[in-house]
Amino acid sequence: AAGGPLVIPAFAVERTQELICDLLEVMNDGAAPRGQIFLDSPLAVKATEVFVEHGWTTGGSNPFAPLAHAGAMLALYPVGRRLYGPAAGLLGAVLYGLMPAVQISALFIATDAPLMLFLALALWAYVALMQAGETGRRRWIAAALGAALGLAFLAKYAAIFLVLGAGLHALFDQDVRRAWRGWAWAITVLVLFAVLGPNLAWLAGHHFATVAHTAEVNAHWSLSKLVHP
């Protein structure tokens, strides 16, 4: 009813903070009458306090996101340069920065910006490892790849697609399989789980709640939908 309360379901982290920004903006602009905002979620309240503690404001300012996307652009340049030359590297970095999804993502508080930064760094390390040959730098590059992948997973589970892509690459390319010989793969996996380990331990202690939520709600994965009798 007009003038009554408006109940908006939202995730406690990120979406709630974005809604607060949007509601305050429309009220300050006069597009909606001023009113009180209540958070009926202890987790949302705590999450908002953490956001404010680390520089977030109700004006919606998010300086980290554009910096993260700029870092991804810088990381994509050497990927293209190594594979196809400087012109391709520059074009790839510029096209990434001009994509509408990237520019929109730079305006919001979300996990997409750090995900893309660490995925770009992981891709850079991956390409460098494929081209490292037998040099002594291989183990350091493999460690960097594991660290970047671990940080990407901490940002968002969508990082799994880079791992799947690397697996398919190795399956169909003999040179890639040769590049993984020795201990490079073990170093990458070890560093990956060292970075991801505390999060995995927390998930195990909470019945992998966030993984189940991502699979069932975001990705809509379920055995009943994948397998029909």
Disulfide bonds with the S-S distance in Angstrom:
none
